[in-house]
Amino acid sequence: MSKLQAARAALRCIRRGLGPLLITILVLAGLAARACDMPEDYLRDLRPAADGPPTEISVGFGAADVLGVDDPNQQIIIDFYVRLAWTDPRLAHLVGCRFAATDIWFPEIYILNSSQLTQKRRNARNDVGIEDGGTIVWVNRYIGGVSTYHNLRRFPFDDQVFEIEISIPEASTTEVQLVPDYERTWLGEKLNIEGWDFHSISMRVEDHYFPQVQQEVSLAVIGLQAERNSEYYVYRVLLLLVIVVAMSWVIFWVPPGRYEFQIGICATALLTAIAFNFSLSSNLPHVGYLTIMDRLVIWAVLLIFLAAVQALITVQLVLRERTEAALTLDRRARWVFPLMFFGGWAAIIALG
């Protein structure tokens, strides 16, 4: 019974003239308070069994929701829970009690690749509960952006593993060892995100040397496996790009002598493809490599340019009174260019 509850009960008893009951409530409240008193010899600066093996801390991770993936800023926006549990035999007799994290030995964790996380359980985030055997449980909820540094070489046909790193940098591996709690590591069934399919979650623990603290610490790495839904880019970008490239093939049916019309068609298609490239690049990070989408756009622009070159060649043939050769070149280009275009795209996608 809390002090506030005891005070309210006391006021009710006073109003009703229930003296004996008031005394009983106050005695029970005093016993409850004494039951959760911290032992006088407890040293919160020392971990459990400080002279023994490393203290094992189980780590559970729950991904409640994924709110978005920010490709340009290389972040994932996520709402998740972290659960830590360890055993402190010194507090085994305080089952059911709660303490502030500052009252006991508490390993302060860090989300190492966090960018702008917010702790949501404001009232309870610094509290721990004591369970059977002196098991101490701490649970907190975070929401916000986490830097992920995902590889976009196969964009928009990519699969990603978004990793979140959790560690206790102030404690070396000789003091603290993280242990995965697979039973309490989960991925929400309904995620508020479009364009991605998050299908599984994993966790591994490894020892990692941190030069910032000049020691080796235990590191828990949570991996969220996801697959990008490429339909949006196929229908809204690639399909339209196919139409633009196919527009340049019209020149193969235009008489070679009308070179003004042919050059105009190729220039329009070329400018449209370049505009596609600029609009797409604004939605992607400035990485030092080409993605599949970049290569597809470059190949499309190159084919439009080659179509313009072909038109110039046919014009030169006509001016030299070789009209039949120009018409033959146009007839061959009608099937050579589509084969080059779609064959090149298939090779780019297959080779990644």
C-alpha positions as CSV (number, residue, x, y, z in Angstrom):
1,M,0.0,0.0,0.0
2,S,1.4,3.4,-1.0
3,K,1.6,6.4,1.3
4,L,-1.0,8.2,-0.7
5,Q,-3.4,5.3,-0.5
6,A,-2.8,5.0,3.3
7,A,-3.5,8.7,3.8
8,R,-6.7,8.5,1.9
9,A,-7.8,5.5,3.9
10,A,-6.9,7.3,7.1
11,L,-9.1,10.3,6.2
12,R,-12.0,8.0,5.4
13,C,-11.6,6.3,8.7
14,I,-11.4,9.6,10.6
15,R,-14.6,10.7,9.0
16,R,-16.4,7.5,9.9
17,G,-14.9,7.3,13.4
18,L,-13.2,4.0,12.6
19,G,-10.2,4.3,15.0
20,P,-9.3,0.6,15.2
21,L,-9.4,0.2,11.5
22,L,-7.3,3.3,11.1
23,I,-4.6,1.9,13.3
24,T,-4.6,-1.4,11.4
25,I,-4.2,0.4,8.0
26,L,-1.4,2.4,9.3
27,V,0.4,-0.6,10.7
28,L,0.0,-2.5,7.4
29,A,1.3,0.5,5.5
30,G,4.3,0.7,7.8
31,L,5.0,-3.0,7.4
32,A,4.8,-2.7,3.6
33,A,7.2,0.2,3.6
34,R,9.6,-1.7,5.8
35,A,9.3,-4.7,3.5
36,C,10.7,-2.8,0.6
37,D,13.5,-1.0,2.5
38,M,16.9,-1.4,0.8
39,P,19.4,-3.4,2.9
40,E,21.7,-1.2,4.8
41,D,24.8,-3.0,3.6
42,Y,23.7,-2.8,0.0
43,L,26.3,-1.2,-2.3
44,R,24.8,0.0,-5.5
45,D,28.2,0.7,-7.0
46,L,29.1,-3.0,-7.0
47,R,27.5,-5.4,-9.4
48,P,26.1,-8.8,-8.1
49,A,28.9,-11.2,-7.3
50,A,31.5,-8.6,-8.1
51,D,34.4,-11.1,-7.5
52,G,32.8,-13.8,-9.6
53,P,32.1,-14.3,-13.3
54,P,30.5,-11.6,-15.5
55,T,27.0,-10.7,-14.6
56,E,24.6,-12.0,-17.3
57,I,22.0,-9.6,-18.5
58,S,19.3,-11.0,-20.7
59,V,18.1,-8.6,-23.5
60,G,14.7,-8.7,-25.0
61,F,13.6,-6.6,-27.9
62,G,10.0,-6.0,-29.1
63,A,9.4,-4.1,-32.4
64,A,5.9,-2.8,-31.7
65,D,5.7,-0.8,-35.0
66,V,7.8,0.3,-37.9
67,L,6.7,3.8,-39.0
68,G,8.9,4.3,-41.9
69,V,12.2,3.8,-43.7
70,D,14.0,7.0,-44.7
71,D,16.4,6.1,-47.5
72,P,17.9,9.5,-48.1
73,N,18.9,9.9,-44.4
74,Q,19.6,6.1,-44.0
75,Q,17.2,5.7,-41.0
76,I,14.4,3.5,-39.9
77,I,11.6,5.1,-37.8
78,I,10.6,2.5,-35.2
79,D,8.6,2.1,-32.0
80,F,10.1,-0.6,-29.8
81,Y,10.6,-2.0,-26.3
82,V,13.8,-3.0,-24.6
83,R,13.7,-5.4,-21.6
84,L,16.7,-6.1,-19.4
85,A,16.8,-8.8,-16.7
86,W,19.5,-9.9,-14.3
87,T,19.8,-11.6,-10.9
88,D,20.9,-9.8,-7.8
89,P,20.9,-12.3,-4.9
90,R,21.2,-9.4,-2.4
91,L,17.6,-8.3,-3.3
92,A,16.1,-11.8,-3.3
93,H,13.9,-11.1,-0.2
94,L,12.4,-8.0,-1.9
95,V,10.1,-9.8,-4.3
96,G,7.3,-7.6,-5.6
97,C,9.1,-4.3,-4.7
98,R,10.0,-1.5,-7.1
99,F,13.0,0.8,-6.9
100,A,14.4,3.6,-8.8
101,A,17.2,2.7,-11.0
102,T,19.5,5.0,-9.0
103,D,18.9,3.0,-5.8
104,I,20.4,-0.2,-7.1
105,W,23.2,-1.4,-9.3
106,F,21.9,-0.6,-12.7
107,P,23.7,-1.2,-16.0
108,E,23.0,1.9,-18.2
109,I,22.3,0.8,-21.8
110,Y,22.9,2.7,-25.0
111,I,21.3,2.4,-28.4
112,L,24.5,2.9,-30.2
113,N,23.1,3.8,-33.6
114,S,20.2,5.9,-32.3
115,S,19.6,9.2,-34.0
116,Q,16.6,10.9,-32.4
117,L,15.0,8.4,-30.0
118,T,12.4,9.5,-27.4
119,Q,11.7,7.5,-24.2
120,K,7.9,7.1,-23.9
121,R,7.4,5.5,-20.5
122,R,8.3,8.7,-18.7
123,N,6.8,7.7,-15.3
124,A,8.3,4.2,-15.1
125,R,11.4,4.3,-17.3
126,N,13.7,4.7,-14.3
127,D,12.0,2.0,-12.2
128,V,12.9,-1.6,-11.8
129,G,10.9,-4.5,-10.4
130,I,12.1,-7.4,-8.2
131,E,10.9,-10.9,-9.2
132,D,11.5,-14.3,-7.8
133,G,15.1,-15.2,-6.9
134,G,16.2,-11.6,-7.0
135,T,15.6,-11.2,-10.7
136,I,15.5,-7.5,-11.6
137,V,13.5,-6.5,-14.6
138,W,13.7,-3.2,-16.4
139,V,11.5,-2.3,-19.4
140,N,11.5,0.8,-21.5
141,R,9.9,2.0,-24.7
142,Y,11.5,4.1,-27.4
143,I,10.2,5.7,-30.5
144,G,12.1,7.6,-33.2
145,G,14.8,7.3,-35.8
146,V,17.7,4.8,-35.8
147,S,20.6,5.1,-38.2
148,T,20.8,1.9,-40.3
149,Y,23.4,2.4,-43.1
150,H,21.6,0.0,-45.4
151,N,23.0,-1.0,-48.7
152,L,21.1,0.3,-51.7
153,R,23.0,-1.3,-54.6
154,R,19.9,-3.4,-55.6
155,F,17.4,-0.6,-55.2
156,P,14.4,-1.0,-55.8
157,F,14.7,-4.8,-55.8
158,D,16.6,-5.0,-52.5
159,D,16.2,-6.9,-49.3
160,Q,17.5,-5.2,-46.2
161,V,18.5,-6.2,-42.6
162,F,18.1,-3.1,-40.5
163,E,20.4,-3.5,-37.4
164,I,20.0,-1.9,-34.0
165,E,22.9,-2.1,-31.6
166,I,22.5,-2.2,-27.9
167,S,25.4,-2.2,-25.4
168,I,26.6,-1.2,-22.0
169,P,29.9,0.6,-22.9
170,E,30.8,1.4,-19.3
171,A,31.1,-2.3,-18.4
172,S,33.7,-4.6,-20.0
173,T,33.1,-8.2,-21.0
174,T,34.8,-9.3,-17.7
175,E,32.0,-7.5,-15.8
176,V,28.9,-7.8,-17.9
177,Q,27.8,-10.2,-20.6
178,L,24.6,-9.7,-22.6
179,V,22.5,-12.8,-23.3
180,P,19.7,-12.9,-26.0
181,D,16.2,-13.4,-24.6
182,Y,14.6,-15.0,-27.7
183,E,11.3,-15.6,-26.0
184,R,10.9,-11.9,-25.4
185,T,12.2,-10.8,-28.8
186,W,9.3,-10.2,-31.2
187,L,8.0,-8.4,-34.2
188,G,4.6,-6.8,-34.3
189,E,2.0,-8.5,-36.5
190,K,0.6,-5.3,-37.9
191,L,3.1,-2.6,-38.9
192,N,2.2,0.9,-39.9
193,I,4.4,1.1,-43.0
194,E,3.9,1.0,-46.7
195,G,6.3,-0.2,-49.3
196,W,8.1,-2.7,-47.1
197,D,7.4,-6.3,-45.9
198,F,9.0,-6.9,-42.5
199,H,8.9,-10.7,-42.1
200,S,11.3,-11.6,-39.3
201,I,13.5,-10.5,-36.4
202,S,16.8,-11.9,-35.0
203,M,19.3,-11.2,-32.3
204,R,22.9,-12.0,-31.8
205,V,25.5,-11.1,-29.2
206,E,29.2,-10.5,-29.9
207,D,32.2,-9.0,-28.2
208,H,33.2,-5.7,-29.7
209,Y,36.1,-3.4,-28.9
210,F,35.1,0.3,-28.5
211,P,38.1,2.7,-28.8
212,Q,36.0,5.4,-27.1
213,V,36.2,3.5,-23.8
214,Q,39.3,1.5,-24.7
215,Q,37.8,-1.8,-23.7
216,E,35.9,-4.8,-25.1
217,V,32.2,-4.8,-24.3
218,S,29.3,-7.1,-25.0
219,L,27.2,-6.0,-27.9
220,A,23.6,-7.1,-28.8
221,V,22.7,-6.7,-32.5
222,I,19.0,-6.9,-33.4
223,G,18.3,-7.5,-37.1
224,L,15.0,-6.7,-38.7
225,Q,14.7,-8.5,-42.0
226,A,12.6,-6.7,-44.7
227,E,11.9,-6.8,-48.4
228,R,11.1,-3.7,-50.4
229,N,7.9,-3.7,-52.4
230,S,9.1,-2.8,-55.8
231,E,5.7,-2.5,-57.5
232,Y,5.5,1.3,-57.0
233,Y,8.8,1.8,-58.8
234,V,8.0,-0.7,-61.5
235,Y,4.7,1.0,-62.4
236,R,5.4,4.6,-61.5
237,V,9.0,4.9,-62.8
238,L,10.1,2.0,-64.9
239,L,6.9,1.6,-66.9
240,L,6.8,5.3,-67.7
241,L,10.5,5.2,-68.6
242,V,9.8,2.4,-71.1
243,I,7.1,4.6,-72.7
244,V,9.6,7.4,-73.0
245,V,12.3,5.2,-74.6
246,A,9.7,3.6,-76.9
247,M,8.7,7.1,-78.0
248,S,12.2,7.5,-79.5
249,W,11.7,4.5,-81.6
250,V,9.1,6.3,-83.6
251,I,11.9,7.7,-85.7
252,F,12.5,4.3,-87.2
253,W,9.1,4.6,-89.0
254,V,9.6,8.2,-90.1
255,P,11.1,8.8,-93.6
256,P,14.8,9.4,-93.2
257,G,14.5,12.8,-95.0
258,R,12.5,14.3,-92.1
259,Y,15.5,14.7,-89.9
260,E,14.1,17.7,-88.0
261,F,11.2,15.7,-86.7
262,Q,13.5,12.8,-85.8
263,I,15.9,14.9,-83.9
264,G,13.0,16.7,-82.1
265,I,11.6,13.3,-81.0
266,C,14.9,12.1,-79.7
267,A,15.7,15.4,-77.8
268,T,12.2,15.3,-76.1
269,A,12.7,11.7,-75.0
270,L,16.2,12.4,-73.8
271,L,15.2,15.4,-71.7
272,T,12.3,13.5,-70.2
273,A,14.6,10.6,-69.2
274,I,17.0,13.0,-67.6
275,A,14.2,14.6,-65.7
276,F,13.2,11.2,-64.4
277,N,16.8,10.7,-63.2
278,F,16.8,14.0,-61.3
279,S,13.4,13.4,-59.7
280,L,14.5,9.9,-58.5
281,S,17.9,11.1,-57.1
282,S,16.1,13.4,-54.7
283,N,14.6,10.4,-53.0
284,L,17.8,8.5,-52.5
285,P,21.0,9.2,-50.5
286,H,24.1,10.4,-52.2
287,V,25.9,7.1,-52.1
288,G,29.3,6.4,-53.8
289,Y,27.9,3.7,-56.0
290,L,25.3,3.1,-58.6
291,T,22.0,1.3,-57.7
292,I,20.1,-0.9,-60.1
293,M,17.7,2.0,-60.7
294,D,20.6,4.3,-61.7
295,R,21.9,1.7,-64.2
296,L,18.4,1.2,-65.7
297,V,18.0,5.0,-66.2
298,I,21.5,5.4,-67.6
299,W,20.9,2.5,-70.1
300,A,17.6,4.1,-71.1
301,V,19.3,7.5,-71.7
302,L,22.1,5.8,-73.7
303,L,19.6,4.0,-75.9
304,I,17.8,7.2,-76.7
305,F,21.1,8.9,-77.5
306,L,22.0,5.9,-79.8
307,A,18.6,6.3,-81.5
308,A,19.5,10.0,-82.2
309,V,22.9,8.9,-83.6
310,Q,21.1,6.4,-85.9
311,A,18.8,9.1,-87.1
312,L,21.8,11.2,-88.0
313,I,23.4,8.3,-89.9
314,T,20.2,7.8,-92.0
315,V,20.1,11.5,-92.8
316,Q,23.6,11.3,-94.1
317,L,22.8,8.3,-96.2
318,V,19.8,10.2,-97.7
319,L,21.9,13.2,-98.5
320,R,24.4,10.9,-100.3
321,E,21.4,9.5,-102.3
322,R,21.6,6.1,-100.5
323,T,17.9,6.1,-99.5
324,E,17.5,2.4,-99.7
325,A,20.4,1.8,-97.3
326,A,18.8,4.3,-94.9
327,L,15.5,2.5,-95.0
328,T,17.2,-0.9,-94.5
329,L,18.9,0.6,-91.4
330,D,15.6,1.8,-90.0
331,R,14.0,-1.6,-90.5
332,R,16.7,-3.3,-88.6
333,A,16.7,-0.8,-85.9
334,R,13.0,-1.5,-85.3
335,W,13.8,-4.8,-83.6
336,V,17.5,-4.3,-82.7
337,F,16.8,-1.4,-80.3
338,P,14.0,-3.1,-78.3
339,L,16.2,-6.2,-78.0
340,M,19.1,-4.1,-76.8
341,F,16.9,-2.1,-74.3
342,F,15.0,-5.0,-72.7
343,G,18.0,-7.3,-72.8
344,G,20.2,-4.7,-71.1
345,W,17.6,-4.2,-68.4
346,A,17.3,-7.9,-67.8
347,A,21.1,-8.2,-67.5
348,I,21.3,-5.3,-65.1
349,I,18.6,-6.7,-62.8
350,A,20.0,-10.2,-62.9
351,L,23.6,-9.2,-62.2
352,G,22.6,-6.5,-59.6
